Amino acid sequence: MIKAYAKSDIGRVREVNQDSFYISETLDDIQLFMLADGMGGYNGGEIASQLAIKTAKSYIKNNFKETPKDKDSIIQLLGSSMEYANMVVYEKSKEIKELDGMGTTLEICLIHNNKVYIGHIGDSRIYRIRKQFTRKLTQDHSYVQKLVKDGTITQEEAVHHPQKNMLMKALGCNAFIEPDVMVKGFLKEDILVMASDGLTNLVSQEEIYEQVKKDIERAPVELVDMANKNGGYDNITVVVIKNI
Protein backbone atom coordinates (compact mmCIF):
# COMPACT_ATOMS: atom_id res chain seq x y z
CA MET A 1 0.00 0.00 0.00
CA ILE A 2 1.19 3.49 -0.84
CA LYS A 3 0.57 6.61 1.26
CA ALA A 4 1.42 10.08 -0.02
CA TYR A 5 1.43 13.59 1.43
CA ALA A 6 2.20 16.88 -0.30
CA LYS A 7 2.40 20.63 0.13
CA SER A 8 3.04 23.45 -2.32
CA ASP A 9 3.65 27.04 -1.27
CA ILE A 10 4.28 30.32 -3.08
CA GLY A 11 7.18 31.16 -0.72
CA ARG A 12 7.93 34.64 0.59
CA VAL A 13 9.16 36.47 -2.51
CA ARG A 14 7.38 35.30 -5.68
CA GLU A 15 4.03 36.68 -6.81
CA VAL A 16 2.82 33.45 -8.43
CA ASN A 17 3.28 29.78 -7.56
CA GLN A 18 4.73 28.24 -10.75
CA ASP A 19 5.13 24.79 -9.14
CA SER A 20 2.54 22.06 -9.79
CA PHE A 21 2.16 18.52 -8.51
CA TYR A 22 -0.09 15.50 -8.92
CA ILE A 23 -0.80 12.60 -6.56
CA SER A 24 -2.66 9.43 -7.60
CA GLU A 25 -6.08 9.05 -6.10
CA THR A 26 -6.20 5.94 -3.92
CA LEU A 27 -8.76 4.29 -6.22
CA ASP A 28 -6.45 4.55 -9.22
CA ASP A 29 -5.18 1.30 -10.68
CA ILE A 30 -1.94 3.12 -11.41
CA GLN A 31 0.22 4.76 -8.73
CA LEU A 32 1.49 7.96 -10.29
CA PHE A 33 3.15 10.99 -8.70
CA MET A 34 4.44 14.12 -10.45
CA LEU A 35 6.12 17.40 -9.64
CA ALA A 36 6.97 20.30 -11.96
CA ASP A 37 8.69 23.64 -11.35
CA GLY A 38 7.82 26.08 -14.12
CA MET A 39 9.75 29.05 -15.42
CA GLY A 40 9.00 31.90 -17.78
CA GLY A 41 7.78 35.47 -17.50
CA TYR A 42 4.15 36.63 -17.51
CA ASN A 43 2.39 33.47 -16.23
CA GLY A 44 4.38 31.16 -18.49
CA GLY A 45 5.94 29.03 -15.77
CA GLU A 46 2.61 28.29 -14.15
CA ILE A 47 1.09 27.28 -17.50
CA ALA A 48 4.15 25.17 -18.44
CA SER A 49 4.19 23.18 -15.19
CA GLN A 50 0.43 22.54 -15.18
CA LEU A 51 0.38 21.61 -18.87
CA ALA A 52 3.38 19.25 -18.54
CA ILE A 53 1.75 17.35 -15.68
CA LYS A 54 -1.68 17.21 -17.31
CA THR A 55 -0.26 15.98 -20.63
CA ALA A 56 2.21 13.42 -19.26
CA LYS A 57 -0.42 12.10 -16.83
CA SER A 58 -3.06 11.56 -19.54
CA TYR A 59 -0.46 9.95 -21.84
CA ILE A 60 0.58 7.43 -19.16
CA LYS A 61 -3.00 6.68 -18.07
CA ASN A 62 -4.17 6.19 -21.67
CA ASN A 63 -1.31 3.82 -22.52
CA PHE A 64 -0.48 1.97 -19.30
CA LYS A 65 -3.02 -0.84 -19.72
CA GLU A 66 -1.70 -1.81 -23.17
CA THR A 67 1.95 -1.46 -22.15
CA PRO A 68 3.71 -4.77 -21.40
CA LYS A 69 4.67 -4.74 -17.72
CA ASP A 70 8.37 -5.43 -18.23
CA LYS A 71 11.01 -2.94 -17.16
CA ASP A 72 12.00 -1.67 -20.61
CA SER A 73 8.42 -1.12 -21.77
CA ILE A 74 7.46 0.92 -18.70
CA ILE A 75 10.66 2.98 -18.97
CA GLN A 76 9.85 3.63 -22.62
CA LEU A 77 6.29 4.68 -21.68
CA LEU A 78 7.66 7.25 -19.22
CA GLY A 79 10.16 8.61 -21.73
CA SER A 80 7.46 8.90 -24.42
CA SER A 81 5.08 10.66 -22.00
CA MET A 82 7.76 13.29 -21.30
CA GLU A 83 8.56 13.74 -24.98
CA TYR A 84 4.86 14.20 -25.69
CA ALA A 85 4.49 16.72 -22.83
CA ASN A 86 7.55 18.55 -24.15
CA MET A 87 5.99 18.85 -27.61
CA VAL A 88 2.71 20.20 -26.19
CA VAL A 89 4.42 22.80 -23.95
CA TYR A 90 6.84 23.82 -26.72
CA GLU A 91 4.05 24.29 -29.26
CA LYS A 92 2.00 26.31 -26.77
CA SER A 93 5.00 28.60 -26.17
CA LYS A 94 5.22 29.25 -29.92
CA GLU A 95 1.48 29.95 -30.25
CA ILE A 96 1.29 32.76 -27.71
CA LYS A 97 3.87 35.56 -27.77
CA GLU A 98 3.81 36.14 -23.98
CA LEU A 99 4.60 32.49 -23.34
CA ASP A 100 7.70 32.41 -25.54
CA GLY A 101 10.60 30.72 -23.73
CA MET A 102 8.50 29.14 -20.99
CA GLY A 103 9.57 25.76 -19.66
CA THR A 104 9.44 23.50 -16.65
CA THR A 105 11.23 20.76 -14.76
CA LEU A 106 9.31 17.48 -14.55
CA GLU A 107 9.63 14.59 -12.11
CA ILE A 108 7.54 11.45 -12.56
CA CYS A 109 7.34 8.48 -10.18
CA LEU A 110 5.29 5.53 -11.38
CA ILE A 111 5.14 2.80 -8.76
CA HIS A 112 4.53 -0.77 -9.91
CA ASN A 113 5.43 -4.12 -8.29
CA ASN A 114 7.79 -2.73 -5.60
CA LYS A 115 9.68 -0.68 -8.16
CA VAL A 116 9.65 3.02 -8.90
CA TYR A 117 9.97 4.10 -12.52
CA ILE A 118 11.40 7.59 -12.64
CA GLY A 119 11.32 10.25 -15.34
CA HIS A 120 13.42 13.35 -14.70
CA ILE A 121 14.35 16.58 -16.44
CA GLY A 122 15.59 19.80 -14.81
CA ASP A 123 16.77 20.44 -11.26
CA SER A 124 13.87 19.27 -9.14
CA ARG A 125 14.92 16.19 -7.18
CA ILE A 126 13.85 12.74 -6.06
CA TYR A 127 15.36 11.16 -2.95
CA ARG A 128 14.82 7.67 -1.61
CA ILE A 129 15.02 7.05 2.13
CA ARG A 130 15.70 3.43 3.05
CA LYS A 131 16.18 2.67 6.73
CA GLN A 132 18.65 5.37 7.85
CA PHE A 133 20.09 6.17 4.43
CA THR A 134 19.04 8.90 2.02
CA ARG A 135 20.03 8.60 -1.62
CA LYS A 136 19.51 11.23 -4.31
CA LEU A 137 18.16 9.28 -7.29
CA THR A 138 18.28 12.14 -9.81
CA GLN A 139 21.14 14.24 -11.19
CA ASP A 140 20.39 17.96 -11.52
CA HIS A 141 20.41 19.09 -15.15
CA SER A 142 22.08 22.33 -14.18
CA TYR A 143 25.17 24.21 -15.28
CA VAL A 144 26.57 24.00 -11.76
CA GLN A 145 26.11 20.22 -11.62
CA LYS A 146 28.02 19.99 -14.90
CA LEU A 147 30.88 21.97 -13.33
CA VAL A 148 30.89 19.55 -10.37
CA LYS A 149 30.89 16.55 -12.72
CA ASP A 150 33.77 18.04 -14.72
CA GLY A 151 35.72 18.61 -11.49
CA THR A 152 35.82 22.40 -12.04
CA ILE A 153 34.15 23.14 -8.68
CA THR A 154 33.37 21.10 -5.56
CA GLN A 155 29.91 20.04 -4.35
CA GLU A 156 30.35 22.55 -1.48
CA GLU A 157 31.12 25.40 -3.90
CA ALA A 158 28.07 24.45 -5.96
CA VAL A 159 25.74 25.27 -3.07
CA HIS A 160 26.46 29.02 -3.27
CA HIS A 161 27.37 29.33 -6.94
CA PRO A 162 25.91 32.48 -8.61
CA GLN A 163 24.66 30.50 -11.62
CA LYS A 164 22.99 27.87 -9.47
CA ASN A 165 19.61 28.23 -11.20
CA MET A 166 20.87 27.95 -14.77
CA LEU A 167 19.42 24.79 -16.35
CA MET A 168 21.10 22.74 -19.06
CA LYS A 169 17.87 20.83 -19.73
CA ALA A 170 14.20 21.63 -19.18
CA LEU A 171 10.89 20.58 -20.67
CA GLY A 172 9.21 22.80 -23.29
CA CYS A 173 12.20 24.99 -24.24
CA ASN A 174 13.29 23.02 -27.32
CA ALA A 175 11.53 20.85 -29.88
CA PHE A 176 13.30 17.72 -28.60
CA ILE A 177 14.42 16.58 -25.15
CA GLU A 178 16.40 13.74 -23.63
CA PRO A 179 14.97 13.08 -20.19
CA ASP A 180 16.58 10.68 -17.71
CA VAL A 181 14.46 7.55 -17.25
CA MET A 182 15.35 4.80 -14.80
CA VAL A 183 13.97 2.17 -12.46
CA LYS A 184 14.85 1.69 -8.78
CA GLY A 185 13.68 -0.65 -6.05
CA PHE A 186 10.87 0.66 -3.83
CA LEU A 187 10.51 -1.84 -1.00
CA LYS A 188 8.25 -1.96 2.03
CA GLU A 189 8.99 0.96 4.40
CA ASP A 190 10.95 2.85 1.68
CA ILE A 191 10.11 6.55 1.31
CA LEU A 192 10.40 8.77 -1.75
CA VAL A 193 10.73 12.55 -1.48
CA MET A 194 10.08 14.67 -4.57
CA ALA A 195 11.01 18.33 -4.21
CA SER A 196 11.40 21.52 -6.21
CA ASP A 197 14.62 23.52 -5.77
CA GLY A 198 12.69 26.01 -3.62
CA LEU A 199 13.06 23.36 -0.92
CA THR A 200 16.44 21.78 -1.74
CA ASN A 201 18.25 25.14 -2.06
CA LEU A 202 17.22 26.08 1.48
CA VAL A 203 16.84 22.80 3.41
CA SER A 204 19.61 20.21 3.59
CA GLN A 205 19.30 16.52 2.75
CA GLU A 206 19.86 15.71 6.45
CA GLU A 207 17.04 18.04 7.52
CA ILE A 208 14.70 16.49 4.95
CA TYR A 209 15.55 13.02 6.32
CA GLU A 210 14.96 14.10 9.93
CA GLN A 211 11.56 15.67 9.25
CA VAL A 212 10.32 12.74 7.16
CA LYS A 213 11.44 10.20 9.78
CA LYS A 214 9.93 12.23 12.63
CA ASP A 215 6.41 12.52 11.20
CA ILE A 216 5.81 11.58 7.60
CA GLU A 217 2.31 13.05 7.50
CA ARG A 218 3.46 16.46 8.77
CA ALA A 219 6.78 16.42 6.88
CA PRO A 220 5.67 18.40 3.77
CA VAL A 221 4.22 21.21 5.92
CA GLU A 222 7.23 21.30 8.25
CA LEU A 223 9.70 21.31 5.34
CA VAL A 224 7.87 24.16 3.59
CA ASP A 225 7.94 26.11 6.88
CA MET A 226 11.69 25.50 7.18
CA ALA A 227 12.34 26.73 3.63
CA ASN A 228 10.26 29.85 4.31
CA LYS A 229 12.11 30.52 7.57
CA ASN A 230 15.40 30.23 5.63
CA GLY A 231 14.31 32.89 3.14
CA GLY A 232 11.54 31.37 0.99
CA TYR A 233 13.11 32.89 -2.15
CA ASP A 234 11.25 30.55 -4.49
CA ASN A 235 8.08 28.49 -4.73
CA ILE A 236 8.36 25.37 -2.55
CA THR A 237 6.81 22.00 -3.31
CA VAL A 238 7.37 18.65 -1.63
CA VAL A 239 5.71 15.25 -2.16
CA VAL A 240 6.42 12.40 0.27
CA ILE A 241 5.48 8.82 -0.68
CA LYS A 242 5.75 5.76 1.55
CA ASN A 243 5.48 2.08 0.70
CA ILE A 244 3.63 0.79 3.75
Buried (B, 14 or more C-beta within 10 A) or exposed (E): EBEBBBBBBBBBEBEEBBBBBBBBEEEEEEBBBBBBBBBBEBBBBBBBBBBBBBBBBEBBBEEBEEBEEEEEEBBBBBBBBBBBBBBBBBEBBEEEEEBEBBBBBBBBBBBBEEBBBBBBBBBBBBBBBEEEEBEEBBBBBBBBBBBBEEEEBEEEEBEEBEEBBEBBBBBBBEEEBEBBBBBBEBEEEBBBBBBBBBBBBBBEBEBBBBBBEEEBEBBBBBBBBBBBEBEBBBBBBBBBBBBE
